[in-house]
Amino acid sequence: MQAAKPVQGANPEQGRLVLAATPMGDIGDASARLREALATADVIAAEDTRRTRNLAAALDVTLTGRVVSFYDQVEVSRLPGLVAEVEQGRTVLLVTDAGMPSVSDPGYRLVAACVDAGLPVTCLPGPSAVTTALALSGLPVERFCFDGFPPRKPGQRRAWLETLVREPRAVVFFEAPHRLAACLADAVEVLGGERRAAVCRELTKTYEEVRRGTLAELADWAVEGARGEITVVLEGATAVATDPVDLVEEVERLVEEGTRLKDACAQVAESASRTSGAAVSKRELYDAVLEARRA
């Protein structure tokens, strides 16, 4: 098997940090580059050392490097030592339990620390629950945003959902199975029951399941309970055009308070465009006000 190529532009004798995606369930998703990296890394920083050793055994790979734990509670304390390893010319491999490091998993602080120190950082692409769920959702996902895990407290979760009311991009997020029903019920109230979504469960594993439908349909399904790791894809909001006639009264209210007509039209048109997600013409609104006055 060929050795992994050095980072472009980096000194081959210099150390580096390598982020590697690991299988989410199906061991067959492990890449040849992941096998090579596990076998040759000087240091392996693992979210769960036992799971990483089990992964290596399943891949028939012998770990020759030192394996250290790198999970949320020890992430900050481990940074100086790992950065020092790279500075001393060693390859540090960062892996999490499943999927890509730094994506709702430990990693970004170590990446930032190495970048700040001017050290090479590279990545071995591979499995990701985010992109897998997007591809399976059956929704328009040409543009999307990832929002990690929703807030746990109901009030904060509803406030988060309010920010998605007019979000035009698809939104993908993770959710704990025991909170899924409550999250979807809140989504129905805040976003409306007709908004489409997909709930992806146990991706790439034996009991993989993808439920597609409206938020109302998915909320009813989730009441029975869901198990496993959950990834949700929410359809982006559709921009709704605002009829300038419906804004005339608001413009006239501003005019009565002393605002010039043109300034009032500009202010109301800008606010309506931001709220609806569809542009409102200042000229058309101005003409609608004049027409209403003539009528």
Salt bridges, closest charged atoms under 4 A:
ASP48 OD1 - ARG50 NE 3.68
GLU75 OE1 - ARG109 NH1 3.13
GLU85 OE2 - ARG66 NH2 2.49
GLU85 OE1 - ARG90 NH1 3.02
ASP97 OD2 - ARG51 NH1 3.72
GLU167 OE2 - ARG169 NE 2.82
GLU175 OE1 - ARG179 NE 3.42
ASP186 OD2 - ARG157 NE 2.94
ASP186 OD1 - ARG158 NH1 3.79
GLU189 OE1 - ARG158 NH1 2.92
GLU202 OE1 - LYS205 NZ 3.67
GLU209 OE1 - ARG201 NE 3.02
GLU209 OE2 - ARG211 NE 2.95
GLU229 OE1 - LYS205 NZ 3.75
GLU235 OE2 - ARG196 NH2 2.69
GLU252 OE2 - ARG293 NE 2.86
GLU257 OE2 - ARG253 NH1 3.17
ASP263 OD2 - ARG260 NH1 3.37
GLU270 OE2 - ARG274 NH1 3.88
ASP287 OD1 - ARG283 NH1 3.56
GLU291 OE1 - ARG294 NH2 2.82
